[in-house]
């Protein structure tokens, strides 16, 4: 099932701009104003509302803040033991959904709605957290409407999305929106140094390349192979000169994203299958009885959906990196080169900025956006990337 509450991140000393330490807010970083608003709401019924939407760019800490708020709502003031239980995802009055498929299914949305009508069993409130509310299709959003319009007195909904524009107007009109600030590169770099102990120069580079996405910056700073893959991909795209190059580089991008997705999901997939077999009383390597094959089939289907999303997320990350690179070219072309994201490629980017007209660079940037939209509509990744890279090579859209 897609419903799951991720474990709270381990606490670490915070960078400047962080809120004061303490449960449940200690892992929320750089969002002082948002924390102040939610603290007040959790302690003063007059400041409370039954449905919230937390928006902010990827990596800004939406889900961390949502779970901290849930802990403050469910536990009595000062009850840190209960707060820790909520943060760990084991409290019965917390229901959380973080989809690992491409979209949130109607089935999962209905399950959340059903849970929302239960009275709190132990805590002050029942809290429903939906981390990926932007992944709802219109039909799925409509399932939530009645629950958001007429919630039980002690149920609180907390939705998370990059922007309120990612949700239907009917949803937006029924929630109170809380917008998170985007951290500075220096702040993210300092946080990564404190958490990981990496070299400050690597942390700064990772924060810059990740465009202030904390989770991605953490990965780049601590994974030399990930940094090397990113560099190779950007340099490969810069070297595209024709259709043959486009096909080759597109294939390499898809292959790298596929390998990355497998690495992220393979160990978990094996553990889930082993756990299910053990629960069903089936020894490892034994024949699967027909009566339980449907359960294994359902698990396989869920894991395939998760792998599909992981692959798409990986390719989308590549597109984000390419967007940043051609954005740098535009900045150079317009004489605003003091804030380049990809400084390590500056000489190549300056050469490209001289060779191309700004109109051609804008055409490429627009094509990257179209490619992202096509992939959301289930276009074949290799073909979509090939088409985009032909535009890079020629300056024309197919």
C-alpha positions as CSV (number, residue, x, y, z in Angstrom):
1,X,0.0,0.0,0.0
2,X,1.2,3.5,-0.7
3,X,0.3,4.9,2.7
4,X,3.3,5.3,4.8
5,X,4.9,7.7,7.3
6,X,8.6,8.2,6.7
7,X,10.8,8.2,9.7
8,X,11.8,11.6,11.1
9,X,15.4,12.6,10.2
10,X,18.0,12.3,12.9
11,X,18.4,15.5,14.8
12,X,21.6,17.4,14.1
13,X,22.8,20.9,15.0
14,X,21.2,23.4,12.7
15,X,22.6,26.1,10.5
16,X,21.9,29.8,10.9
17,X,18.2,30.6,10.3
18,X,17.1,27.5,12.1
19,X,14.5,27.5,14.8
20,X,15.4,26.7,18.4
21,X,16.0,23.0,19.2
22,X,13.4,20.9,20.9
23,X,10.7,18.4,20.2
24,X,8.9,18.4,17.9
25,X,10.3,21.4,16.0
26,X,14.0,20.6,16.3
27,X,14.4,19.0,12.8
28,X,12.6,21.9,11.1
29,X,15.3,24.1,9.6
30,X,15.2,27.7,8.4
31,X,11.4,28.2,8.6
32,X,11.0,30.4,11.7
33,X,7.9,32.2,10.6
34,X,6.1,29.0,9.6
35,X,7.0,27.3,12.9
36,X,5.7,30.3,14.8
37,X,2.4,30.2,13.0
38,X,1.9,26.5,13.6
39,X,3.1,26.7,17.3
40,X,0.4,29.2,17.9
41,X,-2.2,27.2,16.1
42,X,-1.4,24.0,18.1
43,X,-1.6,25.9,21.4
44,X,-4.5,28.3,20.7
45,X,-7.8,27.0,19.3
46,X,-8.6,30.5,18.1
47,X,-5.7,30.3,15.7
48,X,-6.6,26.8,14.5
49,X,-8.2,25.7,11.3
50,X,-9.2,22.2,10.2
51,X,-7.2,22.0,7.0
52,X,-3.8,23.3,6.1
53,X,-1.7,23.4,2.9
54,X,2.0,23.7,3.3
55,X,3.7,24.8,0.1
56,X,7.4,25.4,-0.7
57,X,10.0,24.3,-3.3
58,X,11.4,20.8,-3.2
59,X,13.7,20.3,-0.3
60,X,12.3,23.2,1.7
61,X,11.1,20.8,4.5
62,X,7.4,20.6,3.8
63,X,6.9,17.1,5.1
64,X,9.2,17.6,8.1
65,X,7.2,20.6,9.2
66,X,3.9,18.7,8.6
67,X,4.9,15.9,10.9
68,X,6.2,18.3,13.5
69,X,2.9,20.1,13.5
70,X,1.1,16.7,13.7
71,X,3.2,15.9,16.8
72,X,2.3,19.3,18.4
73,X,-1.4,18.7,17.7
74,X,-1.7,15.1,18.9
75,X,0.4,15.3,22.1
76,X,-0.4,17.3,25.2
77,X,2.0,20.2,25.6
78,X,5.3,19.0,27.0
79,X,4.6,15.3,26.4
80,X,7.8,14.6,24.4
81,X,7.3,10.9,24.5
82,X,4.1,11.1,22.5
83,X,5.6,13.7,20.2
84,X,8.5,11.3,19.4
85,X,6.0,8.5,18.8
86,X,4.2,10.7,16.2
87,X,7.5,11.7,14.6
88,X,8.4,8.1,14.3
89,X,5.1,7.4,12.6
90,X,3.8,4.9,15.1
91,X,1.1,6.9,16.9
92,X,-2.5,5.6,16.1
93,X,-3.9,9.2,15.7
94,X,-1.5,10.0,12.8
95,X,-2.4,8.8,9.3
96,X,0.1,9.8,6.6
97,X,0.3,9.2,2.8
98,X,3.4,9.6,0.8
99,X,2.7,8.0,-2.5
100,X,5.4,6.0,-4.2
101,X,3.5,5.6,-7.4
102,X,3.2,8.2,-10.2
103,X,-0.1,9.5,-8.8
104,X,-2.2,9.2,-5.6
105,X,-4.8,6.6,-6.3
106,X,-8.5,7.1,-5.5
107,X,-8.3,4.0,-3.3
108,X,-5.7,5.6,-1.1
109,X,-7.6,8.9,-1.0
110,X,-10.8,7.1,0.1
111,X,-8.8,5.3,2.8
112,X,-7.6,8.6,4.2
113,X,-11.1,10.1,4.1
114,X,-12.4,7.0,6.0
115,X,-9.7,7.4,8.7
116,X,-10.5,11.1,9.0
117,X,-13.9,10.4,10.5
118,X,-12.5,8.3,13.3
119,X,-12.3,10.1,16.7
120,X,-8.8,10.4,18.2
121,X,-8.0,7.3,20.1
122,X,-5.3,8.7,22.5
123,X,-4.3,12.2,21.4
124,X,-5.9,15.6,21.3
125,X,-6.5,15.5,17.5
126,X,-6.5,13.0,14.7
127,X,-4.1,14.3,12.0
128,X,-4.1,13.3,8.3
129,X,-0.9,14.2,6.5
130,X,-0.8,14.0,2.7
131,X,2.7,14.7,1.6
132,X,2.3,14.7,-2.2
133,X,-1.1,16.4,-2.7
134,X,0.1,17.7,-6.0
135,X,0.0,14.1,-7.3
136,X,-3.8,13.9,-7.2
137,X,-5.8,13.7,-10.4
138,X,-9.0,15.7,-10.5
139,X,-11.2,12.7,-9.7
140,X,-9.0,11.9,-6.7
141,X,-9.2,15.5,-5.5
142,X,-12.9,15.4,-5.6
143,X,-12.9,12.5,-3.1
144,X,-11.3,14.8,-0.6
145,X,-13.7,17.7,-1.0
146,X,-16.5,16.6,1.4
147,X,-14.0,15.6,4.1
148,X,-12.4,19.0,3.8
149,X,-15.8,20.8,3.8
150,X,-17.3,19.0,6.8
151,X,-14.5,17.5,8.9
152,X,-15.1,16.1,12.4
153,X,-14.3,18.6,15.1
154,X,-11.0,17.0,16.2
155,X,-9.6,16.0,12.8
156,X,-7.0,18.1,11.1
157,X,-5.8,17.7,7.5
158,X,-2.3,18.8,6.5
159,X,-1.6,18.7,2.7
160,X,1.9,19.4,1.2
161,X,2.6,20.5,-2.3
162,X,5.2,22.7,-4.1
163,X,2.6,25.4,-4.9
164,X,-1.0,26.0,-4.2
165,X,-1.4,26.2,-8.0
166,X,-0.7,22.5,-8.1
167,X,-4.1,21.8,-6.5
168,X,-7.7,22.4,-7.7
169,X,-9.3,25.8,-6.8
170,X,-12.0,23.8,-4.9
171,X,-9.2,22.3,-2.7
172,X,-7.4,25.6,-2.2
173,X,-10.6,27.4,-1.1
174,X,-11.0,24.9,1.8
175,X,-7.5,25.1,3.3
176,X,-5.3,27.6,5.0
177,X,-2.1,28.0,3.0
178,X,1.3,28.3,4.7
179,X,4.2,29.2,2.3
180,X,7.7,28.2,3.2
181,X,10.8,30.3,2.4
182,X,13.5,29.1,0.1
183,X,16.8,28.8,1.9
184,X,20.0,30.5,0.6
185,X,22.9,28.4,-0.9
186,X,25.1,29.5,2.0
187,X,22.5,28.3,4.6
188,X,22.1,24.9,2.9
189,X,25.9,24.5,2.6
190,X,26.3,25.2,6.3
191,X,23.6,22.8,7.3
192,X,25.2,20.0,5.1
193,X,28.6,20.7,6.7
194,X,27.1,20.4,10.2
195,X,25.2,17.3,9.4
196,X,27.7,15.4,7.4
197,X,31.1,16.9,8.2
198,X,32.0,17.2,4.5
199,X,34.4,19.8,3.2
200,X,32.8,23.2,3.0
201,X,33.7,23.7,-0.7
202,X,32.0,20.4,-1.6
203,X,29.0,21.4,0.5
204,X,28.8,24.8,-1.2
205,X,29.0,23.1,-4.7
206,X,26.4,20.6,-3.8
207,X,24.0,23.2,-2.4
208,X,24.5,25.3,-5.6
209,X,24.0,22.3,-8.0
210,X,21.0,21.2,-6.0
211,X,19.5,24.7,-6.3
212,X,19.0,24.7,-2.5
213,X,17.1,21.4,-2.3
214,X,18.4,20.2,1.0
215,X,17.9,16.4,0.4
216,X,19.5,16.5,-3.0
217,X,22.4,18.7,-1.7
218,X,23.0,16.2,1.1
219,X,23.2,13.3,-1.5
220,X,25.5,15.2,-3.8
221,X,27.8,16.3,-1.0
222,X,28.1,12.7,0.4
223,X,28.1,10.7,-2.9
224,X,31.1,11.3,-5.2
225,X,29.5,9.0,-7.8
226,X,26.4,11.1,-7.9
227,X,28.5,14.2,-8.4
228,X,30.4,12.5,-11.2
229,X,27.3,11.4,-13.0
230,X,25.9,14.9,-12.9
231,X,29.0,16.3,-14.4
232,X,29.3,13.7,-17.1
233,X,25.6,14.2,-18.1
234,X,26.0,18.0,-18.4
235,X,29.3,17.7,-20.4
236,X,27.7,15.0,-22.6
237,X,24.8,17.3,-23.5
238,X,27.2,20.2,-24.2
239,X,29.0,17.8,-26.7
240,X,25.8,16.9,-28.7
241,X,26.3,18.0,-32.3
242,X,23.8,15.9,-34.2
243,X,21.1,13.2,-34.2
244,X,23.6,10.4,-33.5
245,X,25.0,12.2,-30.5
246,X,21.4,12.9,-29.3
247,X,20.5,9.2,-29.4
248,X,23.6,8.2,-27.6
249,X,23.4,10.8,-24.8
250,X,19.7,10.2,-24.3
251,X,20.3,6.5,-24.0
252,X,23.1,7.2,-21.4
253,X,20.8,9.4,-19.4
254,X,18.0,6.8,-19.3
255,X,20.5,4.0,-18.4
256,X,22.0,6.0,-15.6
257,X,18.6,7.0,-14.2
258,X,17.4,3.4,-14.4
259,X,20.5,2.1,-12.6
260,X,20.0,4.8,-10.0
261,X,16.4,3.9,-9.5
262,X,17.2,0.2,-9.1
263,X,19.9,1.0,-6.6
264,X,17.4,3.0,-4.5
265,X,14.6,0.4,-4.7
266,X,16.2,-3.1,-5.0
267,X,17.2,-3.6,-1.4
268,X,13.8,-2.4,-0.2
269,X,11.9,-4.6,-2.7
270,X,13.8,-7.7,-1.5
271,X,13.2,-6.9,2.1
272,X,9.4,-6.4,1.5
273,X,9.1,-9.7,-0.4
274,X,11.0,-11.6,2.3
275,X,8.8,-10.1,5.0
276,X,5.6,-11.0,3.1
277,X,6.8,-14.6,2.6
278,X,7.7,-14.9,6.2
279,X,4.3,-13.5,7.3
280,X,2.6,-16.0,5.0
281,X,4.7,-18.8,6.5
282,X,6.5,-19.6,3.3
283,X,10.2,-20.6,3.5
284,X,12.7,-18.9,1.2
285,X,13.0,-20.7,-2.1
286,X,9.9,-22.8,-1.5
287,X,7.1,-23.1,-4.1
288,X,4.4,-20.4,-3.8
289,X,0.9,-21.8,-3.1
290,X,-1.7,-20.6,-5.6
291,X,-3.8,-19.2,-2.7
292,X,-1.2,-16.5,-1.9
293,X,0.0,-15.7,-5.4
294,X,-2.4,-12.8,-5.6
295,X,-0.8,-11.1,-2.6
296,X,2.7,-11.5,-4.1
297,X,1.3,-10.2,-7.4
298,X,-0.1,-7.1,-5.6
299,X,3.3,-6.5,-4.0
300,X,5.0,-6.8,-7.4
301,X,2.6,-4.3,-8.9
302,X,3.3,-1.8,-6.1
303,X,7.0,-2.2,-6.5
304,X,6.8,-1.6,-10.2
305,X,4.8,1.6,-9.7
306,X,7.5,2.7,-7.2
307,X,10.2,1.9,-9.7
308,X,8.4,3.9,-12.4
309,X,8.2,6.9,-10.1
310,X,11.8,6.6,-9.1
311,X,12.9,6.5,-12.7
312,X,10.8,9.5,-13.6
313,X,12.0,11.4,-10.6
314,X,15.6,10.7,-11.7
315,X,15.0,11.9,-15.3
316,X,13.2,14.9,-14.0
317,X,16.3,15.7,-11.8
318,X,18.4,15.5,-15.0
319,X,16.1,17.9,-16.7
320,X,16.3,20.3,-13.8
321,X,20.1,20.2,-14.0
322,X,20.0,20.9,-17.8
323,X,17.6,23.7,-17.2
324,X,20.1,25.2,-14.7
325,X,22.9,24.9,-17.2
326,X,21.1,26.7,-20.1
327,X,19.8,29.2,-17.6
328,X,23.5,30.0,-16.8
329,X,24.1,30.5,-20.6
330,X,21.2,33.0,-20.7
331,X,22.6,34.8,-17.6
332,X,26.0,35.2,-19.4
333,X,24.3,36.3,-22.6
334,X,22.4,39.1,-20.7
335,X,25.5,40.1,-18.7
336,X,24.3,38.8,-15.4
337,X,26.9,36.2,-14.7
338,X,27.6,36.8,-11.1
339,X,25.3,34.0,-9.8
340,X,26.0,31.0,-12.0
341,X,24.8,27.6,-10.8
342,X,27.4,25.6,-12.8
343,X,30.6,27.6,-12.2
344,X,32.7,24.5,-12.9
345,X,31.6,24.7,-16.6
346,X,31.9,28.4,-16.9
347,X,34.4,28.3,-19.8
348,X,32.2,26.0,-21.9
349,X,29.1,28.0,-21.1
350,X,30.8,31.2,-22.1
351,X,31.8,29.6,-25.4
352,X,28.2,28.5,-26.0
353,X,26.8,31.9,-25.0
354,X,29.0,33.5,-27.7
355,X,28.1,30.9,-30.3
356,X,24.4,31.0,-29.8
357,X,21.9,33.8,-30.0
358,X,19.7,34.3,-26.8
359,X,16.7,33.2,-28.9
360,X,18.2,29.8,-29.4
361,X,19.0,29.4,-25.7
362,X,15.4,30.3,-24.9
363,X,14.2,27.7,-27.5
364,X,16.2,25.0,-25.7
365,X,15.0,26.0,-22.2
366,X,11.4,25.9,-23.5
367,X,12.0,22.5,-25.0
368,X,13.2,21.2,-21.7
369,X,9.9,22.3,-20.2
370,X,7.9,20.6,-22.9
371,X,9.9,17.4,-22.4
372,X,9.0,17.5,-18.7
373,X,5.4,17.8,-19.6
374,X,5.6,15.0,-22.2
375,X,7.1,12.7,-19.6
376,X,4.3,13.5,-17.2
377,X,1.9,12.3,-20.0
378,X,3.8,9.0,-20.2
379,X,6.0,9.7,-23.2
380,X,8.8,7.1,-23.7
381,X,11.8,8.7,-21.8
382,X,14.4,7.8,-24.4
383,X,12.3,9.3,-27.3
384,X,11.4,12.4,-25.3
385,X,15.1,13.0,-24.4
386,X,16.2,12.4,-28.0
387,X,13.8,15.0,-29.3
388,X,15.0,17.5,-26.7
389,X,18.6,16.9,-27.5
390,X,18.0,17.3,-31.3
391,X,16.8,20.8,-30.3
392,X,20.0,21.4,-28.4
393,X,22.0,20.4,-31.4
394,X,20.0,22.3,-34.0
395,X,18.3,25.1,-32.2
396,X,15.0,24.0,-33.8
397,X,12.0,22.1,-32.4
398,X,11.1,18.9,-34.2
